[in-house]
Amino acid sequence: MPAALVPTALGLLCIAFAAFAVGYAAGGMRPLVAPVAALLRMVGSSRSQALRSPAALCGVFGLGVVADLLTALLAGRFGYLGNATLATADTAQWFAQPLVIASAMKTLAIFGLAIHAFSRRPRGQAVLWSVVSIAVVMGLISGLKESFVTVVLAVAIGYIVAGRKLSLSWLGAALAAFVLVVTPFVTELRTDVRQGTQTVSLSDSVQHGWSQLFSSDGYVANSDPLVNIVQVAARVRAVDNLALIIEKTPDQVAYRSAGELISAPVVGLIPRSIWPDKPVRLTGYDFYKTYYGGEGQSSSAVTLQGSLYMYGGPMVVVLGMAVVGTFLRALDDGLQARRNRHGALVVAVLALIVTKQELDVASFLAGVPVLALTCVAGLLLLFKPSSRASNE
């Protein structure tokens, strides 16, 4: 990271988040909110606000688990584990996106079970925590820290929708678990299963992760809490990425074409089964090669602010953050997530990508069709048909 550019990057971030706040304030205008509310009513018109039974929601969770198993069998990977071969247009598989959507049903099922459990139904809590335990263990063994965060958010969103108020102690416990348990476990597991250019087989990686998870002398027992805290703090800060991009753009790396932002959602909408040669977005890999001068098949995260800078510099960052703020406020007001369970489900879906904060603008836009399909699938699987739809 170019230390001399850190003050510049921090100043730009301050201006960008101020623009975000201005955009968020403007996003509450009715002409912006009304389309969001209308779209939600249209998509959820066949569903009531009543959730299916806990048993049915457990079945939805099982669907997500099956999707993960199929991904392991067909693609040879499970989260971070297994096949590390770089995907290209020649090797990308048509079934990858449907399995991603099906896998997301695990998190949405937890969201639904949390509403059941915290709506004054004590029996439901045993079911909820059993399913949460399975999801957390799977997330840890997959080597993905964000899996834990999405589970926590699914429970928290369901808790709020059920009319409860989150306490700081609850959030503090979740944060402590992430820093002291999830971070050291995932970090060490990744180190063990990726040894330079060599990748440990999927079955061996899962067995190794399982043994470490339940070992009294495993990764967590041997970790340093202070190191974990520093690692998490370094991971979530946005300035490093932006400072590096400012240093090299546009002097060494030309600005990207704004046309990518227009074409991305269109390209993302077309299934690979129809367009087998559809290009694969390798933003993290390309960023690692171009900005870090890296070798091999590693990738580096690109933050929202950094990716906006690539399309035209500081002005695009400021304007882009204002647009993001406006869009989020329109979503907040239009979804009415506290009162509308359909809207809360959309928030739970968005949490699947927002938690990581490492997605560039074009990749997010390309993923919008998948997010939309995930919302539709979630509405159909989690909620009972409306009485009007049943009568028809």
Residue pairs with C-beta under 8 A, 6 or more apart in sequence:
1 240
1 243
1 244
2 243
2 244
2 246
2 247
5 243
5 246
5 247
6 239
6 243
8 243
8 246
9 239
9 242
9 243
9 246
10 239
12 242
12 246
12 305
12 309
12 314
12 317
12 318
13 238
13 239
13 242
13 305
15 314
15 318
16 305
16 317
16 318
16 321
17 321
19 318
19 319
19 321
19 322
19 325
20 321
20 322
20 324
20 325
21 325
22 322
22 325
23 321
23 322
23 323
23 324
23 325
23 326
23 327
23 329
24 325
24 326
24 328
24 329
25 325
25 329
26 325
26 326
26 329
27 33
27 325
27 326
27 327
27 328
27 329
27 330
27 332
27 333
28 329
28 330
28 333
32 326
32 329
32 330
33 330
33 333
33 334
34 334
35 330
35 334
36 330
36 331
36 333
36 334
36 335
37 333
37 334
37 335
37 336
39 334
40 334
40 335
40 340
40 342
40 343
40 346
43 342
43 375
43 376
43 379
44 342
44 379
44 383
45 386
45 389
46 380
46 385
46 386
46 389
47 342
47 379
47 380
47 383
47 384
47 385
47 386
47 389
48 383
48 384
48 385
48 386
48 387
49 340
49 341
49 342
49 383
50 383
50 384
51 57
51 112
51 115
51 116
51 341
51 382
51 383
51 384
52 60
52 112
52 381
52 382
52 383
52 384
54 113
54 116
54 124
54 127
57 109
57 112
57 113
57 116
57 382
58 109
58 113
58 127
58 131
60 105
60 108
60 109
60 112
60 381
60 382
61 105
61 106
61 109
61 110
61 113
61 131
61 134
61 135
63 102
63 105
63 381
64 102
64 103
64 104
64 105
64 106
64 107
64 109
65 106
65 134
65 138
66 102
67 99
67 100
67 102
67 103
67 105
68 78
68 103
68 106
68 138
68 142
70 95
70 99
71 77
71 78
71 96
71 99
71 103
72 78
72 82
72 202
74 93
74 95
74 99
75 82
75 83
75 93
75 96
76 82
76 83
76 202
77 83
77 84
77 202
78 141
78 142
78 202
78 205
78 206
79 139
79 141
79 142
79 143
79 144
79 147
80 142
80 143
80 144
80 186
80 189
80 190
80 193
81 141
81 142
81 143
81 193
81 200
81 202
81 205
81 206
81 209
82 199
82 201
82 202
82 205
83 199
83 202
84 194
84 199
84 297
85 91
85 297
86 282
86 285
86 297
87 280
87 282
88 280
89 276
89 277
89 278
89 279
89 280
92 272
92 278
92 280
93 272
94 271
94 272
94 273
94 276
96 272
97 271
97 272
97 370
100 370
101 370
101 373
101 374
101 377
102 377
104 349
104 352
104 374
104 378
105 377
105 378
105 381
106 135
106 138
107 135
107 150
107 151
107 154
107 348
107 351
107 352
108 154
108 345
108 348
108 349
108 374
108 378
108 381
108 382
109 131
109 382
110 128
110 131
110 132
110 135
110 151
110 154
110 155
110 158
111 154
111 155
111 157
111 158
111 344
111 345
111 348
111 382
112 158
112 382
113 124
113 127
113 128
113 131
113 158
114 128
114 154
114 155
114 156
114 157
114 158
114 159
114 161
114 162
115 158
115 161
115 162
115 341
116 124
116 127
116 128
117 124
117 125
117 127
117 128
117 158
117 162
118 124
118 125
118 158
118 159
118 162
118 163
118 164
119 162
119 163
128 155
132 151
132 155
135 147
135 151
136 147
136 148
136 151
137 213
138 147
139 147
139 148
139 151
140 147
140 148
140 182
140 185
140 186
140 189
140 209
140 213
141 189
141 206
141 209
141 210
141 213
143 186
143 189
143 190
143 193
143 205
143 209
144 186
145 178
145 182
145 183
145 186
146 355
146 356
148 177
148 178
148 182
149 178
149 355
150 351
150 352
150 355
152 174
152 178
153 348
153 351
153 355
154 348
154 351
156 166
156 171
157 337
157 344
157 347
157 348
157 351
158 344
159 166
160 166
160 338
160 344
161 337
161 338
161 341
161 344
178 232
179 225
179 228
179 229
179 232
180 220
180 223
180 225
180 228
181 220
183 228
183 231
183 232
184 219
184 220
184 223
184 228
185 212
185 213
185 218
185 219
185 220
187 219
187 231
188 212
188 219
188 223
189 205
189 208
189 209
189 212
189 219
192 200
192 205
192 208
193 199
193 200
193 205
193 208
193 209
194 200
197 296
200 208
211 218
212 218
212 219
215 221
234 240
236 357
238 303
238 305
238 306
238 357
241 301
241 302
241 303
241 305
241 306
242 303
242 305
242 306
242 309
244 291
244 292
244 306
245 291
245 306
245 309
245 310
246 309
248 290
248 291
249 255
249 309
249 310
249 313
250 313
253 290
253 291
253 310
255 310
255 311
255 312
255 313
256 310
256 311
257 311
258 311
258 312
260 311
260 362
261 311
261 361
261 362
261 365
264 362
264 363
264 365
264 366
265 365
265 366
265 368
265 369
267 278
267 279
267 366
268 365
268 366
268 367
268 368
268 369
268 370
269 369
270 278
272 278
281 362
281 363
281 366
282 299
283 302
283 307
283 360
283 362
283 363
284 299
284 300
284 301
284 302
284 358
285 297
285 298
285 299
287 299
287 300
287 301
287 302
288 294
288 298
288 299
288 300
291 300
292 300
294 300
301 356
301 358
302 358
302 359
302 360
303 357
303 358
304 320
304 321
304 324
304 357
304 359
304 360
304 361
305 317
305 321
306 360
307 360
307 361
307 362
308 316
308 317
308 320
308 321
308 361
309 316
309 317
310 360
311 320
311 361
320 361
331 346
331 350
334 343
335 342
335 343
335 344
335 346
335 347
336 343
337 343
337 344
337 346
337 347
338 344
341 383
342 379
342 383
345 375
345 378
345 379
345 382
346 375
348 378
349 371
349 374
349 375
349 378
350 371
352 374
353 359
353 364
353 367
353 371
359 367
